[in-house]
Amino acid sequence: MKIYVIMKRTFDTEEKIIIQNGEIQDDSVEFIINPYDEYAIEEAIKLREAHGGEVTVLTVGVQESEKQLRTALAIGADKAVLVDIEELDEVDANSISIILATYLSKQEPDIILSGNVAVDGGSGQVGPQVAERLGIPQVTTITKLDIKEGVATVVRDVEGDQEIIKVSLPLLVTAQQGLNEPRYPSLPGIMKAKKKPLDVLEIEDLDLDVNEISAKTKTIDIFLPREKQAGKLLSGTVKEQAANLLSLLKSEAKVI
Ligand SMILES: Cc1cc2nc3c(=O)[nH]c(=O)nc-3n(C[C@H](O)[C@H](O)[C@H](O)COP(=O)(O)OP(=O)(O)OC[C@H]3O[C@@H](n4cnc5c(N)ncnc54)[C@H](O)[C@@H]3O)c2cc1C
């Protein structure tokens, strides 16, 4: 089975966001594999363990993204591919999905696994757009995946409820929290990862013209959310609290 995982290098979720001159600062920031993509990688490895084949992890990013790709190889992927777009100015989900779909269209994948959403950009667009461009079915926010004789039975999370879908391969799925328990890289895994293949491609290698992948969206402004004020704790009897609340809603919140 030819299994592909599209994975994104994102800010460590512990990092504090700093905005300077209208841009998010990324100097000396720690980067990680997008957490939802860890579920995708784990599921890909499980599929290979059950059905055989090969897991390839694919990132559109910068040279430093090799670190996260090596981590994915240490976790258990077989091959890694980086499409380096360091030189491009403006890219968005449209650009990224065109690049990924162009590469994947030449690989004949049986299944592509993506994260449900990137914890930084957070559009949840890339996976579905890749499927659409490849003309293959997609199932988003999945929490269970079984494949038998070219047919996948997928459970998807629909706002706390579940939907069960049967769909034929080739297929793209996006991973939701709860799909599995991602494994950590082992020490032998880290040693083996150093020798596993990691190909680096440029846009020209995909026969793509930079004009074909121009951004369709424009960032107008970047700002932090307003700081939340501390909450107020009301005390006294229920009657006193209700009277106090009513007075605050009138005098402070001015909503009644
Ligand atoms: C080098 C670089 C430069 C960028 N420059 C700009 C810029 O100038 N302006 C700007 O607004 N944005 C920029 N971006 C961000 C880019 O627009 C987003 O990566 C893209 O829009 C994806 O949207 P998202 O983060 O909301 O991903 P989502 O759609 O939320 O991600 C969902 C899933 O799609 C897959 N995925 C997402 N991104 C990638 C990727 N790069 N490679 C492989 N799989 C992926 C992952 O599986 C992920 O879990 C840049 C990104 C990169 C890598």
The ligand as an SDF file (V2000), in Angstrom:
LIG
                    3D

 53 58  0  0  0  0  0  0  0  0999 V2000
    7.7040   28.4810    4.0120 C   0  0  0  0  0  0  0  0  0  0  0  0
    6.3310   28.9880    4.2740 C   0  0  0  0  0  0  0  0  0  0  0  0
    6.0500   30.3450    4.0400 C   0  0  0  0  0  0  0  0  0  0  0  0
    4.7970   30.8440    4.3190 C   0  0  0  0  0  0  0  0  0  0  0  0
    4.5510   32.1450    4.0460 N   0  0  0  0  0  0  0  0  0  0  0  0
    3.3380   32.6520    4.3000 C   0  0  0  0  0  0  0  0  0  0  0  0
    3.0200   33.9990    3.9700 C   0  0  0  0  0  0  0  0  0  0  0  0
    3.8440   34.7260    3.4090 O   0  0  0  0  0  0  0  0  0  0  0  0
    1.7890   34.4760    4.2840 N   0  0  0  0  0  0  0  0  0  0  0  0
    0.8470   33.6680    4.8800 C   0  0  0  0  0  0  0  0  0  0  0  0
   -0.2680   34.1220    5.1480 O   0  0  0  0  0  0  0  0  0  0  0  0
    1.1040   32.3690    5.1680 N   0  0  0  0  0  0  0  0  0  0  0  0
    2.3180   31.8420    4.8920 C   0  0  0  0  0  0  0  0  0  0  0  0
    2.5740   30.5300    5.1650 N   0  0  0  0  0  0  0  0  0  0  0  0
    1.5360   29.7130    5.7730 C   0  0  0  0  0  0  0  0  0  0  0  0
    0.7390   29.0030    4.7020 C   0  0  0  0  0  0  0  0  0  0  0  0
   -0.1140   29.9190    4.1470 O   0  0  0  0  0  0  0  0  0  0  0  0
   -0.0080   27.8700    5.3760 C   0  0  0  0  0  0  0  0  0  0  0  0
    0.8950   26.8350    5.5840 O   0  0  0  0  0  0  0  0  0  0  0  0
   -1.1100   27.3280    4.4950 C   0  0  0  0  0  0  0  0  0  0  0  0
   -2.0050   28.3320    4.2450 O   0  0  0  0  0  0  0  0  0  0  0  0
   -1.8000   26.1830    5.1770 C   0  0  0  0  0  0  0  0  0  0  0  0
   -2.8710   26.6500    5.9420 O   0  0  0  0  0  0  0  0  0  0  0  0
   -3.0440   26.2440    7.4210 P   0  0  0  0  0  0  0  0  0  0  0  0
   -1.8100   26.5210    8.1900 O   0  0  0  0  0  0  0  0  0  0  0  0
   -4.2940   26.8960    7.8650 O   0  0  0  0  0  0  0  0  0  0  0  0
   -3.1710   24.6530    7.3440 O   0  0  0  0  0  0  0  0  0  0  0  0
   -4.4300   23.7030    7.5610 P   0  0  0  0  0  0  0  0  0  0  0  0
   -5.1870   23.6170    6.2930 O   0  0  0  0  0  0  0  0  0  0  0  0
   -5.1440   24.0740    8.8120 O   0  0  0  0  0  0  0  0  0  0  0  0
   -3.6080   22.3340    7.7850 O   0  0  0  0  0  0  0  0  0  0  0  0
   -4.2940   21.1000    7.7810 C   0  0  0  0  0  0  0  0  0  0  0  0
   -3.3480   20.0230    7.4150 C   0  0  0  0  0  0  0  0  0  0  0  0
   -2.8310   20.2150    6.0890 O   0  0  0  0  0  0  0  0  0  0  0  0
   -1.4880   19.7350    6.0040 C   0  0  0  0  0  0  0  0  0  0  0  0
   -0.5880   20.8670    5.7270 N   0  0  0  0  0  0  0  0  0  0  0  0
   -0.7730   22.1940    5.9790 C   0  0  0  0  0  0  0  0  0  0  0  0
    0.2950   22.8960    5.5660 N   0  0  0  0  0  0  0  0  0  0  0  0
    1.1820   22.0210    5.0620 C   0  0  0  0  0  0  0  0  0  0  0  0
    2.4680   22.1190    4.4970 C   0  0  0  0  0  0  0  0  0  0  0  0
    3.0890   23.2880    4.3820 N   0  0  0  0  0  0  0  0  0  0  0  0
    3.0880   20.9780    4.0530 N   0  0  0  0  0  0  0  0  0  0  0  0
    2.4860   19.7670    4.1690 C   0  0  0  0  0  0  0  0  0  0  0  0
    1.2630   19.6000    4.7140 N   0  0  0  0  0  0  0  0  0  0  0  0
    0.6210   20.7060    5.1480 C   0  0  0  0  0  0  0  0  0  0  0  0
   -1.1810   19.1270    7.3810 C   0  0  0  0  0  0  0  0  0  0  0  0
   -1.5280   17.7650    7.3440 O   0  0  0  0  0  0  0  0  0  0  0  0
   -2.1160   19.8970    8.2980 C   0  0  0  0  0  0  0  0  0  0  0  0
   -2.4290   19.2070    9.5030 O   0  0  0  0  0  0  0  0  0  0  0  0
    3.7890   29.9910    4.8710 C   0  0  0  0  0  0  0  0  0  0  0  0
    4.0640   28.6370    5.0730 C   0  0  0  0  0  0  0  0  0  0  0  0
    5.2960   28.1230    4.7750 C   0  0  0  0  0  0  0  0  0  0  0  0
    5.5380   26.6450    4.9780 C   0  0  0  0  0  0  0  0  0  0  0  0
  1  2  1  0
  2  3  1  0
  2 52  2  0
  3  4  2  0
  4  5  1  0
  4 50  1  0
  5  6  2  0
  6  7  1  0
  6 13  1  0
  7  8  2  0
  7  9  1  0
  9 10  1  0
 10 11  2  0
 10 12  1  0
 12 13  2  0
 13 14  1  0
 14 15  1  0
 14 50  1  0
 15 16  1  0
 16 17  1  0
 16 18  1  0
 18 19  1  0
 18 20  1  0
 20 21  1  0
 20 22  1  0
 22 23  1  0
 23 24  1  0
 24 25  2  0
 24 26  1  0
 24 27  1  0
 27 28  1  0
 28 29  2  0
 28 30  1  0
 28 31  1  0
 31 32  1  0
 32 33  1  0
 33 34  1  0
 33 48  1  0
 34 35  1  0
 35 36  1  0
 35 46  1  0
 36 37  1  0
 36 45  1  0
 37 38  2  0
 38 39  1  0
 39 40  1  0
 39 45  2  0
 40 41  1  0
 40 42  2  0
 42 43  1  0
 43 44  2  0
 44 45  1  0
 46 47  1  0
 46 48  1  0
 48 49  1  0
 50 51  2  0
 51 52  1  0
 52 53  1  0
M  END
$$$$
